[in-house]
Amino acid sequence: MADHAPASAVPAELLNRRAFLNRLSLILSGLIGLVLSVPILAYLLTPLIRRAPGVWLDIGSVDQFQVGETVQVAIEDPSPLPWAGQTTKTAIWLRREGLLSFVAFAVNCTHLACPVNWQAKAEIFLCPCHGGVFYADGRVAAGPPPRPLPRYDVRVRDGTVQVLTRPVPIGD
């Protein structure tokens, strides 16, 4: 009887092909994992990167604003991200409360960052997306917003109203 190779024996060329395909699938899986992890890591680390120091931005002269009036003022988001483009343009709600007393709120609702509207007759901020309502002082009055409207620091220097800018306070 002739010696035959056991049934479980695998030819060397098949073993080499199998080892090559095994390594190839591991390398491709690793590359796919790396590609998928980059956006996830960027999302998790962006809040750490975006904490740019604020800049005092001139909004206008004190005389431009009437006591008790709330107005929307366009500002630049000081995002350090070079690809931010048009998203660096935003706005704030500015109210003059006294002779030299001002308060500034973000325009973004704290629920899902929709822009809120000032309703002067009712003296409330209203979010049109999901019905969030904020009192004139930024506190939540009704709806789904979890927190009050974020505030910006405001000061008056040499007759000019200035706001301490910072990245758009979404999820603050």
Summary of the structure (lengths in Angstrom):
residues: 172
radius of gyration: 28.9
end to end distance: 82.5
largest distance: 111.8
contacts: 430
relative contact order: 0.16
helix: 26%
strand: 30%
